């Protein structure tokens, strides 16, 4: 069902024209026809990914519309980052319970501000009436043969993660009423949950340096298991390194009230919604990794080592094995 005009109200095509139609920049043909047209350059491969955000499943009803527009595109750009691709264009499929013009203005502003920051143009999509649901398909470019994949990790490689881990999960626990944080600590954690930063520049800087990569969306250990399975290897993770990446823990420690160790591990190891890059590189690439981090203005931390034997081992700060299990997010679990 499409939006129809009622008593002079806004219809589907008015909505698209007002909030989502822009001049074509890099695409051959953008919004307005039955299909958009993209023309890949010689020697370039297209990287394509889709993500869906569903109200009540991926975000709370009433979430700030500007942040929601940002996040809807950010989670897709994070996939391009994990592939080492440069963003080019995206499509938007949007189901709305009703036409709410202030909401649409804020949502489109957040969406298009991030799109402009990465030179990624909206080239088409669809709108319909229904429960709030946002589905974006993003297109990127990567030189042929240079895409970062999950399948290239080798025994002896270092294991790295970008940025911070666990703050989004901690914010979610607070918003669900499972845990309490002072407002000064909750606000930045909630920012990480609702407006993540896609590591696009780092992904491109890691081409020819990283041996394997993916983005952390469902939790560090769960996503790491996908990389290990694709590469046919195992890993040892130093949880003291990962725990130090919880920015809220650092801030709480400065107040003299650090978070409980098990909560920190749960958030950093199995949190989800981090949208950081998890990648591997040979030990001989350590200086190159640091240079890529500096060039992209993104912190990276070495958190473990890839091993030949399949499986995943967790070590504490004393070098002792951790036997607790940490389950990452699963839509159908």
C-alpha positions, 0 to 999 in steps of 0.5 A: 500500500502506498501513501495517498493524498487525503484532504490535501495531505502529503502523498508518497511522491510529495514525500519523496520529492520533499525529503529524499530527492537530490541532484545526481552527483556520481550516479548516471541516473538517480531518483525518479525512474524505475531504476537508478544507474551506476557505472563502475570505473575500469578496474573497480568492483562494486561492494554491496550490502543491505541492513534493516532496522525495525522499530522495537527490534533494533531501536526504541519507539521514540528514538531521536529521528535525526540519530535514527537517520544517521544510524540507518546509514552508518550501519551500512557504511560500516559494512563497506568499511569492513570491505575496504570500500569507498561509499558511492550510493545507497537506496532507502526503503522506508515503511512509515505508520503515518506521514509525520513531517517534523519526524521526516525532516529530522530523519532525512537530515540525519541520514543525508548529513552522514551521506554527505560526509562520506560522498554517498548519494541517495539514488532511489528506493521505496516508501509505503505505509506500515510499522516503522521499518528502515532498509538501506542498500549501500554501494561502494567501490574497491579496486579489483582484488583489494577487498578485505574479506573474512577468509584471509586470517592466518596463524600467527596474525595479530588480532586488532579492533578499532575504537571502543567496545561495549558502550552501546550494550551498556546504554541498552541495559540502562535504557531497559532498566537492567542497570543504572548509570549517572546521566553524565556517563549514560549520555555518551554511551547512548550516543554510541548506541544511537549514532555509531561512527562507521570506520570508513577511512580506516577500512580503506587505509587497511587495504593490502595491510589487513589479512582479514576483516569484518565489522563488529555489529552483533558482539565481538566474540560472535563476529570473531567466530565468523572470521575464524570459521571463514579462515579455518583458524582459531584465536586467543583473546586477551580480555584485559585489552578488550575491557580497557576499550569500554569508554564508560568503564574508564570514565567510571573508574575516574569517579572511583566507582568502576563497573563490575568485571563481569558486566564489563566483559559481557558488554565488551565481548558480547555487546553488539551495536559497536560497529567497529572494525575487527581485523587481522594482520601479520606481525610484520605489518604492525607499523603499517597498522599504526600508520593506517590508524593515524592516517584515518584518525582512528585508534586501534588496539591489538587484542590477541593472536590468530592460532592454527588450531580451531576454537577461541580461547579467552585469557585474563590479565594474569594469563589464566583461561576464562571458561565463562561463555559469552553469547552474542546477539542473534535475531532468531535466538 
